[in-house]
Amino acid sequence: MDIIDFALKMEMDGKAYYEKLACHTKNPDLKEILATLAEEEQLHYDYFKRLKSNPEDMSGVEKL
């Protein structure tokens, strides 16, 4: 497994973890925070996916 594949897996694992926690909390503020963290993991995944297909494309790195 190369480093990009590892990063992709870590981002999806993180997203699933935050989504699972969000489903199990009744606190609306915490639920919102966890949903935001899951969204951020998706953004990271999308970035690494794009980087894998085009290693020269560093656009979006400032948002990470």
C-alpha positions in Angstrom: 0.0 0.0 0.0 1.4 3.4 -0.9 1.2 6.5 1.2 -1.7 8.0 -0.8 -3.8 4.8 -0.4 -3.0 4.8 3.3 -4.1 8.4 3.6 -7.3 7.6 1.6 -8.1 4.8 4.0 -7.4 6.9 7.1 -9.7 9.6 5.9 -12.6 7.2 5.2 -12.0 5.5 8.6 -12.1 8.9 10.3 -15.2 9.9 8.5 -17.0 6.7 9.5 -15.9 7.1 13.1 -17.2 10.7 13.4 -20.5 9.7 11.7 -20.9 6.7 14.1 -20.3 9.0 17.1 -22.8 11.5 15.7 -25.5 8.9 15.5 -25.0 7.9 19.1 -25.1 11.3 20.7 -28.3 13.2 21.7 -26.4 16.4 22.2 -27.3 18.6 19.2 -24.1 20.7 19.5 -21.9 17.7 19.7 -23.7 16.1 16.8 -23.0 19.2 14.7 -19.3 19.2 15.6 -19.0 15.5 14.7 -20.8 16.1 11.4 -18.4 18.9 10.6 -15.5 16.7 11.4 -16.9 14.0 9.1 -17.3 16.6 6.3 -13.7 17.7 6.8 -12.5 14.1 6.5 -14.4 13.9 3.2 -12.6 17.0 1.9 -9.3 15.5 2.9 -10.3 12.2 1.0 -11.2 14.2 -2.1 -7.9 16.0 -2.0 -5.8 12.8 -1.7 -7.9 11.2 -4.4 -7.2 14.1 -6.8 -3.6 14.0 -5.8 -3.3 10.3 -6.6 -4.7 10.8 -10.1 -2.6 14.0 -10.7 0.5 14.2 -8.4 1.3 17.7 -9.7 -2.1 19.1 -8.6 -1.5 20.8 -5.2 -4.5 23.0 -5.5 -6.7 23.0 -2.4 -3.8 22.1 0.0 -4.2 25.5 1.8 -7.7 24.4 2.8 -6.5 21.3 4.7 
